[in-house]
C-alpha cells in the first residue's frame, strides 16, 4: 500500500493520498487549504489517478480544496450527511469572529459535482482499497474516521482520524456542532475498542498508534462515561 501524507495550508492540516501502489487509482483524504498542489505532486510522482475524495469532517481546514481536487480529477467526494452543508458554507462550522480572523476576506465555496453521503459502519471499496467508516461525532456532528486494513506483521489497520484523536490529545469541542460529552462517548465506543497496533494518521501533527494513545493520552486515561464532564474540554489542534 502507498500512503503519502503532507501538511498543507496555514493550519498544517494533514492531507493523505492512498493507493494500492504506484500507477494505480487513488483516494485523497482531507484536502484542506493549499492542498491541491501537494496532491498534484504526489499524483505526478507516483503516476496515480484520484477517483475519490474522503472528508473526515466539514471544517474549512479539511475541506477547502475538496471541490477543486474532485473537479480536477472527476472524482467523487464522500462526506457524512450531518456535515454536508459545510461543503457549501463552512462558515457555519465556526464563529463569525474566528471566520473573519482566519480567512481575512470573502471566499466562495460550493459542493463538488458528485457528492455521496457516508454512514456508520459503511464499507467502501474504492481504488482497490477497503475503507470502514465509523461515525465519530464530538468534534463536529458529522465527523467520521476511515479504517483500512494494512498487511504488516506489526500493523493491522490504518486509521485516518481527522480531528478525533491526535498524538497526546483529542479534538476540540467548543465550535458549532461540537460537544464534549459526545466526544467522550465516541472515544470510549469507537477508539478504545481498537487494537493497539492500529496506526493513527491524524488531521494534524505526527502519526501515532492506538496502543501509544491508550497508554499515554490523558484524555483516554480512565475514561468514564458515567461522568461525561469529568475531564476539561480540550482546546487543541483543529479549526
C-alpha positions as CSV (number, residue, x, y, z in Angstrom):
1,X,0.0,0.0,0.0
2,X,1.1,3.5,-0.8
3,X,0.2,6.3,1.7
4,X,1.7,9.7,1.0
5,X,0.8,12.4,3.6
6,X,1.8,16.1,3.8
7,X,0.7,19.1,6.0
8,X,-1.0,21.9,4.0
9,X,-2.0,25.4,4.5
10,X,-1.9,27.8,7.4
11,X,-3.4,25.2,9.8
12,X,-1.0,22.5,8.9
13,X,-3.8,20.1,8.0
14,X,-2.6,16.6,7.0
15,X,-3.7,15.6,3.6
16,X,-3.3,11.9,2.6
17,X,-3.2,10.2,-0.8
18,X,-3.8,6.4,-0.6
19,X,-3.3,3.8,-3.3
20,X,-2.5,0.1,-3.7
21,X,0.8,1.2,-5.2
22,X,2.3,3.3,-8.0
23,X,0.5,3.6,-11.2
24,X,-2.9,2.9,-9.6
25,X,-6.1,4.7,-8.8
26,X,-6.0,6.5,-5.5
27,X,-8.1,8.2,-2.8
28,X,-7.4,11.6,-1.3
29,X,-8.3,12.2,2.3
30,X,-9.0,15.8,3.6
31,X,-7.5,18.1,1.0
32,X,-7.5,21.4,3.0
33,X,-6.3,24.9,2.1
34,X,-3.3,24.8,-0.3
35,X,-3.5,21.0,-0.6
36,X,-4.3,20.9,-4.3
37,X,-0.7,21.4,-5.4
38,X,0.6,18.8,-3.0
39,X,-2.0,16.3,-4.3
40,X,-0.9,17.1,-7.9
41,X,2.7,16.5,-7.0
42,X,2.0,13.1,-5.3
43,X,-0.2,12.1,-8.2
44,X,2.5,13.0,-10.7
45,X,5.3,11.4,-8.8
46,X,3.5,8.1,-8.4
47,X,1.5,8.1,-11.6
48,X,-1.8,8.0,-9.8
49,X,-5.4,8.6,-10.7
50,X,-7.6,10.1,-8.0
51,X,-11.1,8.6,-8.0
52,X,-12.5,9.6,-4.6
53,X,-12.1,12.3,-2.0
54,X,-12.8,11.3,1.6
55,X,-13.7,14.1,4.1
56,X,-13.4,13.3,7.8
57,X,-15.5,16.4,8.7
58,X,-16.6,19.7,7.2
59,X,-14.3,22.2,8.9
60,X,-12.8,24.5,6.4
61,X,-9.2,23.5,7.2
62,X,-10.1,20.0,6.0
63,X,-12.5,20.7,3.0
64,X,-11.1,23.9,1.4
65,X,-9.8,22.1,-1.7
66,X,-12.4,19.3,-1.8
67,X,-14.2,20.8,-4.8
68,X,-11.1,21.8,-6.7
69,X,-9.5,18.4,-6.3
70,X,-12.7,16.5,-7.1
71,X,-13.3,18.7,-10.1
72,X,-9.7,18.4,-11.4
73,X,-9.8,14.6,-11.4
74,X,-13.5,14.0,-11.9
75,X,-13.5,12.3,-8.5
76,X,-16.4,11.6,-6.1
77,X,-16.5,13.4,-2.8
78,X,-17.7,11.5,0.3
79,X,-18.9,13.2,3.5
80,X,-21.3,12.4,6.3
81,X,-24.8,14.0,5.8
82,X,-24.6,15.9,9.1
83,X,-21.6,17.8,7.8
84,X,-22.5,18.0,4.1
85,X,-23.9,21.6,4.5
86,X,-20.4,22.7,5.4
87,X,-19.1,22.0,1.9
88,X,-21.0,24.9,0.6
89,X,-21.0,27.0,3.7
90,X,-18.0,26.2,6.0
91,X,-18.6,29.4,8.0
92,X,-21.4,27.6,9.8
93,X,-18.7,25.5,11.5
94,X,-17.0,28.4,13.2
95,X,-17.8,31.6,15.0
96,X,-18.1,34.8,12.9
97,X,-15.1,36.3,14.8
98,X,-13.0,33.3,14.1
99,X,-14.0,33.2,10.4
100,X,-13.1,36.8,9.9
101,X,-9.8,36.4,11.7
102,X,-8.7,33.2,9.9
103,X,-10.0,33.8,6.4
104,X,-9.4,37.6,6.3
105,X,-11.7,38.1,3.4
106,X,-14.6,36.8,1.3
107,X,-14.4,33.3,-0.2
108,X,-16.9,31.3,-2.2
109,X,-17.4,27.6,-1.7
110,X,-19.6,25.1,-3.5
111,X,-20.2,21.3,-3.4
112,X,-18.4,19.2,-6.0
113,X,-20.4,17.9,-8.8
114,X,-20.6,14.4,-7.4
115,X,-21.1,14.1,-3.6
116,X,-22.1,10.9,-1.8
117,X,-23.0,10.5,1.8
118,X,-21.4,8.3,4.4
119,X,-23.0,6.1,7.0
120,X,-21.8,4.5,10.2
121,X,-20.2,1.0,9.7
122,X,-20.3,1.5,5.9
123,X,-17.8,-0.5,3.8
124,X,-16.3,1.4,0.9
125,X,-14.5,-0.3,-1.9
126,X,-12.5,2.5,-3.6
127,X,-9.4,2.4,-5.8
128,X,-8.9,-1.3,-5.0
129,X,-8.9,-0.5,-1.2
130,X,-11.4,-1.2,1.5
131,X,-12.4,1.6,4.0
132,X,-14.6,1.1,7.0
133,X,-16.5,4.2,8.0
134,X,-17.1,5.0,11.7
135,X,-19.3,7.9,12.6
136,X,-17.4,9.7,15.4
137,X,-19.3,12.8,16.5
138,X,-18.0,15.2,19.1
139,X,-15.7,17.5,17.1
140,X,-18.5,18.0,14.7
141,X,-21.8,16.3,14.3
142,X,-20.8,14.6,11.1
143,X,-17.2,13.6,11.9
144,X,-16.1,10.2,10.7
145,X,-13.0,8.2,10.6
146,X,-11.8,5.8,7.9
147,X,-10.1,2.5,8.7
148,X,-8.3,0.4,6.1
149,X,-6.5,-3.0,6.5
150,X,-2.7,-2.9,6.4
151,X,-0.8,-6.0,5.5
152,X,2.1,-5.9,8.0
153,X,3.0,-8.1,11.0
154,X,3.0,-5.2,13.4
155,X,0.2,-3.1,11.9
156,X,-3.4,-4.5,11.4
157,X,-5.1,-1.3,10.2
158,X,-4.5,2.3,9.4
159,X,-7.0,4.8,10.9
160,X,-7.5,8.2,9.2
161,X,-8.7,10.0,12.3
162,X,-9.4,13.6,11.2
163,X,-9.7,15.7,14.3
164,X,-10.9,13.0,16.6
165,X,-7.6,11.8,18.0
166,X,-4.1,13.3,18.0
167,X,-0.8,12.2,19.5
168,X,-1.3,13.1,23.1
169,X,-4.6,14.9,22.7
170,X,-8.1,14.9,21.1
171,X,-10.2,17.3,19.0
172,X,-11.6,20.5,20.4
173,X,-15.4,20.6,21.1
174,X,-16.0,24.3,21.5
175,X,-17.0,25.1,17.9
176,X,-20.6,24.9,16.4
177,X,-21.6,21.3,16.2
178,X,-19.0,20.2,18.9
179,X,-20.0,18.5,22.1
180,X,-17.6,17.3,24.8
181,X,-19.8,14.6,26.3
182,X,-20.4,13.2,22.8
183,X,-16.7,13.2,22.2
184,X,-16.1,11.2,25.3
185,X,-18.7,8.6,24.3
186,X,-17.1,8.4,20.8
187,X,-13.7,7.9,22.3
188,X,-15.0,5.2,24.6
189,X,-17.0,3.3,21.9
190,X,-15.1,3.9,18.7
191,X,-11.4,4.4,19.7
192,X,-10.8,2.3,22.9
193,X,-12.0,-1.0,21.3
194,X,-9.5,-0.8,18.5
195,X,-6.3,-2.9,18.6
196,X,-3.1,-1.5,19.9
197,X,-1.3,-2.0,16.6
198,X,-3.7,0.3,14.6
199,X,-1.7,3.2,13.2
200,X,-3.4,6.6,13.7
201,X,-2.9,9.2,10.9
202,X,-4.4,12.3,12.4
203,X,-5.7,15.5,10.9
204,X,-2.8,17.5,12.5
205,X,0.6,16.5,13.8
206,X,2.5,13.3,13.9
207,X,1.3,9.8,13.4
208,X,0.7,7.6,16.5
209,X,-0.9,4.3,17.4
210,X,-3.9,3.2,19.4
211,X,-1.6,1.4,21.9
212,X,0.5,4.5,22.4
213,X,-2.5,6.7,23.0
214,X,-4.2,4.2,25.2
215,X,-1.1,4.2,27.4
216,X,-0.2,7.9,27.4
217,X,-3.1,10.1,26.2
218,X,-4.5,11.9,29.2
219,X,-8.0,12.2,27.6
220,X,-8.2,8.4,27.3
221,X,-7.0,7.6,30.8
222,X,-9.7,6.1,33.0
223,X,-12.3,7.3,30.5
224,X,-15.6,7.1,32.5
225,X,-18.9,7.5,30.6
226,X,-20.8,7.8,33.8
227,X,-19.1,11.2,34.5
228,X,-19.0,12.8,31.0
229,X,-17.8,16.1,32.4
230,X,-15.0,14.7,34.5
231,X,-12.3,16.0,32.2
232,X,-11.9,19.5,30.9
233,X,-12.8,20.2,27.2
234,X,-9.6,20.5,25.3
235,X,-8.7,23.5,23.2
236,X,-6.2,21.7,21.0
237,X,-5.5,21.2,17.3
238,X,-8.1,21.6,14.6
239,X,-10.1,24.6,13.5
